Amino acid sequence: MNKKIVIIGGGGHARSVIDVIESTNQYEIVGIIEKENVDQNLQTPYPVIGTDDDLLKFISQGYFFAIGIGQIKTPTVRMKIFSRLKELNAKLPTIISPMAYVSHRAILGEGLIIHHGAIVNAGAKVGDNCIINSRALIEHDVFVGSHTQISTGAILNGHVKVGEGSFVGSGTVVKELVNIGKYVVITAGIFVRKNVEDNQIVRIHDV
């Protein structure tokens, strides 16, 4: 019998998360939890079954949870939801698309989603509540801090370090051995050749 799982959030990223979860054939998606007063006509195949106030009810029923909220400017919302679920002892599985490759020598945190076509190579460490999006490449011995999003087609070369709460945009390439700080936003399509300090926004004219 498949495990029952609830998705937090019902926007565009949630639709991608749903697709990954369905592809695993390990979970039965029960429905979506959304904020109060949100438009109930979400473009997902699953109904809204409650709000944040209903979390304890679903936790008591033994359901699993996946966070379907993405991040670009800030990881704050994802971090708050993750912390709340942890406080309530919710079950937050790491979900890996069967079309992704994850080395058995990689170390993965809790509650992260690895999307279709992504690669996580040997010796890589990925923290809690991360998004490794479609066709992202996490090369050998890379460290990705918790609450970080590595976007579609981004490449982190060997021994790169990315601090918690950061965002690496689509198609960005980070040179080997580069350190990226905490709460950094790197926009799409950049080749990052040098270290980036905490709390920076890196745009294409900056490199």
C-alpha positions, 0 to 999 in steps of 0.5 A: 500500500502506498504511503499517503502524502499531503502537498503544502502549497498549490502553485506552479512549483507544486505541480512539478513536485506532484509530477515527481511524487507520482512518478515514484509510485510510492505515495498516494497524494491526498490533497493540497494544504493552502493558506486561508482565503487562497483561490481554491481553483488551483491548477492541480489534479488534487483538491485543497483539503485544508489550511495550515491550521489542519496540519496536526489533524493530518499528522495524527493520521500518519500522513507524509508531507512535501513542501510544494512552494518554490523560492527565488528571492527568499527561502523564508516561507519554505524555511518557516513551513519546514520548521513548523512541520519539524516542531510537529514531528511531521514525516518529511521524506526525501523524494527522488525522481526515478529519472534522476541519478543519485550516487549511493555515496551521496548524503541527502538531508530530509524533506528535499525533492530531486527532480527529473534528470537531476544528477547528484554525484559521489561524495556530494552532500545536500542538506534539508528542505532543498530543491534540486530541480530538473537536469541540475548537476551536483558534481562530486564532493559538492556541499549544498546547504539546507533550504537551497534551490538549485534550478533547472540545468544549473551545474555545480562543479566539483568541491563547490560549496553553497550556503544555506538558503541560497538560490542558483538560477537556471543554466548557471555554472559554478566553477570547481572549488568556488564557495557561495555564501548563505542567502545568496541569489545567483540569477540565471545563465551566469558562469560563477568563477569566484567566491560569493559572500553571504547575502549577495545578489549576483547578476550577469553584469557582476561577473 
